[in-house]
Every structure is written in C-alpha cells, then in structure tokens.
Amino acid sequence: MSWKQLAIGCWVLVSGWGLGGYAAVAEVPQALYEEGLRALESQRILQAEQLFQRCLELDTTFYDAYVSLARLHFSRNSLDRADSLLATAMRQQPQRPEAPFECSKLLSRQGRLEEAYAQLKKVAELEPRTAAAYMGIGYLRMAPNQMMDLREAGEAFAKVHEFEPQNHEALFNLGQVCLYQGNGDAAIAAFRDLLAQRPENLSAHYQLGMALYLKGGYSEAAAELRRAVELAPRWLTARWALYLAYKHLGGYPADLPDSCRMELATQPALGEVRVRFVEVAAATRVDRLDLGRGSAWADCDGDGDLDLFTMGHFAGNALYRNDGGVFTDQTEEAGVGEQAGMGCTFADYDNDGDPDLYIARNGWYGKAPNTLFQNDGRGHFIEVSAQAALPQRWPGRFRGYRRGCRHPAGPQRRQCLRRL
C-alpha cells in the first residue's frame, strides 16, 4: 500500500465517512437519503446532515431531503437556513403537506402566528386527516390574543379526537375550550371521556370538578376534586376548590384525611355590618364573560364620570363609556381593542390634562411588549410606545408551566360589578 492510499484511508476513518457513512453507499440520492434517515435514528446528526446535503447536490429536486435537512436546521435554531430549504421544497411540490407543516412550526417560533395559521390551514386542505395540523390550529385559536377563536379551536380539537380517539391532549384541550365558552355540559362530557381512558389524570379530575361545581353539582364536584387533591396533596388551588365544594354540602366529611383539608384561621366577629354591596354588572352592561385580569377607571372622554377599562385573556380588552351609570362598549371606537395584558393603569404621562393608558404584559401567553396609548382628550387613543421610547422588552414565559399539565387555567368567569 502506498503512502497516498494509507493517507486516504486514515482520512476516511477520521472524518466518519467510512462504514456507516455515505462512502459505503452508492451515489444514488434515494440510497443516500435512506442512509441519512438511519443516521438520524441512531443520533448521528452531523452525518445525517451531510448525507441529506449530498442528496441535494446530486438531485436539486429531492423534496424529502429538503424537508429533512430543514428539520435539522430548525432543531439547531438556524431558522433562516431552514426557511430557505422549506421555501424551495414548497415551490417545487406545492401539493405536498410536509414542508408547509414544518414551515408553520418555524413561523410560530418566530412569532408570526397568522402566517403559521395559514400554513396549517393549507396542510389541512392538502391532507384533511392530518391530526397534527388541527392540533396546531387549535392551539393558535385557543391562545388569548387577537387570533383567538374558541369556536374554531373547539372544532379543531374535536377533529383530532375523531381521527385519534386516544389522543388525550386533544380531548383535554377540547374540555378546556368548552369551559372557556361557558359550555359546561360539553366540558363535563370531554373530561369524563378522558378519565375513562386515563383514570389518574390529575388535571382532568380538577377541571371536571370545577365544571361540575359551576353547574351546582357540588357532591359530584367534591368527589372529583377530592381525587385531584389525593393525587397532589400540596396543590393548594385544588384543596381550596375542595373546601368550597364541601362548604356547600355542610362541611368536610368525617372520613376526609387531614392532607385534603384546608383549615382557615378564625376571624373575630365583625359586629353589625353596615356596608352591603349589590351585584349590578348585568344591569350596567359590563357582565362580559372572560378570564379577567386587570382593570382601571378614569374619565377618558372628559364628561365628568368614570369610564371602565377591563382586560380578559379570552375576550381581549374592553373600554366601557359611562353614561350616568350605564355603560356602552367603545373599545373599537377608542382604538384600544388590541391584545390584552395582565395589568393596566391610567395616568396623564404627557401632562395635557387627560388620562392616558398603559398596558403591561408578563409573557405568560408568549412574548409581547407593553403598550402606551395617548388620549386625545375625547376618549380616542393612539399607540405611542415607540415615540415615547418605551423599552420593547418583555419577560419570558414562566418555565414551570405547560398547557394541560398540573396547574391548568381555570374556567372563564363573568365580570362582576358591585355597588354600595
């Protein structure tokens, strides 16, 4: 053996292109691609990337190689390269669903949610029984932002359940959407269906208990909530809900273990109660159904009475003009019907004599900047975040939370307004 042959042999071994690499595979694109898939299965990522790249050098129309290579770049967060590969694949074979589906994931990671939704809809048109596409549509339409459409979210999760009856995630989300819509019967049916398949599902026991509680089925609610507390004794939210359910039934039963109980500190007698509040939300037309967050009062239009601004994650913002104690929804007219936040406040930041509006967001439902609105003095607002040099930074999503896990969001509740 000459020194040149020896050197070439050493290079092949060191570079990883010996046995198991593409040097041992005929220079046929399909064979290289299949070897790349085997490399992926055995976690030889770099080798898989090189094999897919070689496929494309030999055949620039190899659709599956474009998609597989794009997935690898996406996993490394090389989004521009993944985007270029997927764009080429979609141009070459626009009737195939794989590239649009991968593109939807890329767009979602970039925060381009409307474009991601469009790609998922395209996948559903090309392959109507693609459960993963409907899961994505459901999540995008369920999220509390300007794209939220609970009806379409429910339909999407229902389709996934139709295609894959054992898909517990879809069934759980379907129950949650029904709760958000105030459809307690459908939510109860979904959670019961899920528990028939997975009897120890903690979140399903809790959500079913809350749905039953809201419908006045306190005995059944207590049974479900008790099971949730038995599964997670340190979950104070479930223990509090169990306390409320048993309160309607006359108190804790004797056989309830201490680990499921919540003992409240006794309060001294208040004596004669001289203040009484009366619920007037419906009468004043502010009884909106949402997952309420912050609210603030100010005389936005300068007519001498306080107007009300509210935010709800599942209903967006609302600005109610006060006309002598009766409110009218002026959200769109006032220009504040954008994505809701967690907190809000009115303040005259520009010292022109009228209250301006600031909305704060905490990143719980994804990245979103805070917003400053300037009041023109007549109750109409203009967004001036950039002009006011408002820092466009936001905290990330709380890492301990995942949708559908131990601490699910509660059902929607109707806004309340109580008058002295």
Summary of the structure (lengths in Angstrom):
residues: 420
radius of gyration: 28.3
end to end distance: 100.2
largest distance: 106.4
contacts: 1256
relative contact order: 0.06
helix: 48%
strand: 12%
